[in-house]
Amino acid sequence: MVHPVVAVFEEDALPHLDTLYRVALRLTGDPAAAEDLVQDTMLRALRAWSSFRPGSNARAWLVTILRNQFINGWRSRKRAPTGIDMDSIPEPPDPKDPDPEGRFFRELVDEEVLRAVDELPDEFREVLVLSDMEGLPYAEIATSLEIPVGTVKSRLFRARRILQGRLRRYAESTGLIAPPETPE
């Protein structure tokens, strides 16, 4: 017979396994490490299930645990945090397009894009993955990462700008965006 706590945990937490795995994969960059991170997250979540408030957002709670697990051990195994010169972030290529970065992610996410996402500094990659790849709302991201909503928006803006600069030539070569016109 399944213990009632385990039954409730399974009902509320297990539907989020795919999301947790995708986030873990983007954080670790390794499928086996992502599986281990998700397993550690679910074990920690089950042990702490009594602190979960029924009716609150289980996905945000689980993503918070996963992120904390990653910070507390997984990240240091993979690499040291990298810095980025904020002045080197390029300006948008087409000021007439209100959201070229969002359009880019909606239209094309392939290995080249995922590689560029994986190379982002951790604080930008986390926000971008949760927003643009997992579709979490800003408030849920803020709760999961324990940062203000304004910080979520700022990091997402910066992450998109970095990717835009890194992927501009790739987007032109695939025909996603038109190359700049040269004067005749």
Secondary structure, DSSP 4 states (H G I P E B T S, - for coil): ---HHHHHHHHHHGGGHHHHHHHHHHHHS-HHHHHHHHHHHHHHHHHTGGGS-TTS-HHHHHHHHHHHHIIIIIHHHH-------GGGSPPPS-TTSS-HHHHHHHH---HHHHHHHHTS-HHHHHHHIIIIIT---HHHHHHHHTS-HHHHHHHHHHHHHHHHHHHHHHHHHTTSSPPPPPP-
